[in-house]
Amino acid sequence: MGKSRVSNNIRRLRFDADEMTQKQLAEIVGVTRQTIVAIENAKYAPSLELAFLIAEAFERPLAEVFSFKAPEEKS
C-alpha cells in the first residue's frame, strides 16, 4: 500500500492559528503528537471522527482541512 490518497492542510492551518504546535493540536483532539505528525505527512489517514475533530479545532469545514484523491480508473 502506497501513500495515502487523503491529503491535508494541517501544517498551514497550524501556522495560521498562531503557530499552534503539533502537540497542542494533539491535546485538543485527544491523540498523540505522533499521530498528528503521521497525518500531516500523509502517512496515515485519520478516522472520520478524528478528521471532524481536527477541522473543528481550526473552526474550518472538513473540505478545507482534508481532500481525497480518487484512484485513477484502469483502462
N, C-alpha and C positions, 0 to 999 in steps of 0.2 A: 504494500500500500504506500503510495507516494504522499506528497504534501497535501494538506487539507485543501479542499475547494472553498472553505469558508475563510474569507479574509476580513480584516477589521481595521478600524481607525483608532484603536485604543491609545496607541502611543501619542498621536496628535491630540486626542481629546484630553489625555492626562496633562500634556503640556499646556493646553488651553485652560485647564482647570487649576490654575496657579501652580503648575508643575507638580501635580499630585504624583506621589511615588507609587511604584507597583505594590509596595507593602500597604500603603494607605488604601488603595483600591481593593486589595485582597481582604483587608479587615472589613471594609464596608459591605462587600458581597459575601463574606464568610468562606473564603477559600485561602489557600496558601499563596505566598508570593510566587512560588514556582509554578503554580497553575496559571497565574496571570502572565508570567514570562512565556510559558508554552502557548497560550492563546495568542498573545501579541505576535509571536514568531510563527504563527500558523502551523505549529507542530501538534496542536490539539484543538479540536472543535468543541466548544462548550455545549453543555446541555441547553435545551431551550429555556429552561428556568434560569440558568446562570446567565445566559445571553440577555434575558429580560432584566435581570438584576443589574448587570453591568450598564445597560442602556439607561436604566432608572437612576443609577449613581451619577450619570452625566446629564440627566434630565434631557435626554435625546430620544427620538424614535429609534426603534430597533434597526431599521434600514439605514440609519445614519451611522450606526456603530459597526454593523456587520453586513457583509454581502456574500452571496453564494454564486459560484461559477458552475453552471450546469455542465455535465460531461458532454463532450462532443459526440455527435451521432457517428456511428460506424457506417460506412457505405458498402 
